[in-house]
Amino acid sequence: MGYFRFRKTFSILPGVRINLSKTGVSSSIGGHGATVNVGKNGPMVTFGIPGTGLSYRTHVGVALVAVLVLLAALVGLAYFFWPDTVRALLHWWQPRWF
């Protein structure tokens, strides 16, 4: 028998999201290609190839997550002062397929 799933995502800064679901709350940092998610299963990192549906997901250490959160906070702070520059730097590597 099937079941219903619920998920709602809120973007609080570029690349930083809060995820709400039926089973709990988590936060995600990253974008297309690489994301760090911290939730009830612990910190996870996901690497993927945008546009293909292929990805790899694994657990990471808490120290790495702390460094990434600090980096995301600095990028978010810089975004308030120089939004165009930060946006260009965050998306320089993304292919322009579409």
C-alpha positions in Angstrom: 0.0 0.0 0.0 1.2 3.5 -0.8 1.7 6.5 1.4 1.8 10.3 1.1 5.0 12.3 1.5 5.3 16.0 2.4 8.2 18.3 1.9 8.5 22.1 1.8 11.7 24.0 1.2 12.5 27.6 2.1 15.5 29.5 0.7 17.0 31.8 3.3 20.1 32.9 1.4 21.5 31.9 -2.0 22.5 28.3 -1.6 21.1 27.9 1.9 17.8 26.2 2.4 15.6 24.9 5.3 13.7 21.7 4.5 10.5 20.8 6.3 9.0 17.3 6.0 6.6 15.0 7.7 9.5 13.3 9.5 11.5 16.4 10.6 13.5 19.5 9.7 16.9 19.7 7.9 19.1 22.3 6.4 20.9 22.3 3.1 23.9 24.2 1.9 25.0 24.1 -1.8 23.5 24.1 -5.2 23.5 22.1 -8.4 26.2 19.5 -8.3 27.2 19.6 -4.6 25.0 19.9 -1.5 25.6 19.3 2.2 22.5 18.4 4.2 22.3 18.3 8.0 19.3 16.4 9.3 18.2 13.7 11.7 20.5 11.1 9.9 23.5 13.3 10.5 25.5 15.4 8.0 25.4 14.1 4.4 27.1 15.3 1.2 25.7 14.8 -2.2 27.7 15.1 -5.5 25.9 15.0 -8.7 26.1 15.7 -12.4 23.4 18.4 -13.1 20.9 17.5 -15.7 21.6 13.7 -15.7 19.9 12.5 -12.5 23.1 10.8 -11.4 24.4 11.5 -7.9 26.4 10.0 -5.1 25.5 10.5 -1.4 27.6 9.8 1.7 28.0 10.7 5.4 30.6 13.4 6.3 32.2 14.5 9.6 30.9 17.3 11.8 34.1 19.3 11.4 33.7 19.5 7.7 30.1 20.6 8.1 31.2 23.3 10.6 33.7 24.7 8.1 31.1 24.6 5.3 28.5 26.4 7.4 31.1 29.1 8.3 31.9 29.5 4.6 28.2 29.7 3.7 27.7 32.4 6.3 30.6 34.4 4.9 29.3 34.1 1.4 25.8 35.1 2.6 27.2 38.2 4.3 29.2 39.1 1.2 26.0 38.7 -0.9 24.4 41.6 1.1 27.2 43.9 0.0 28.1 42.7 -3.5 25.2 40.5 -4.8 26.2 40.6 -8.5 29.8 39.6 -7.8 28.9 36.8 -5.4 26.3 35.5 -7.9 28.8 35.5 -10.7 31.4 33.7 -8.6 29.0 31.0 -7.4 27.9 30.2 -10.9 31.1 30.5 -12.9 31.5 26.7 -13.3 27.9 25.8 -14.3 27.5 24.9 -18.0 25.1 27.0 -20.1 23.3 24.0 -21.6 19.8 25.5 -21.5 
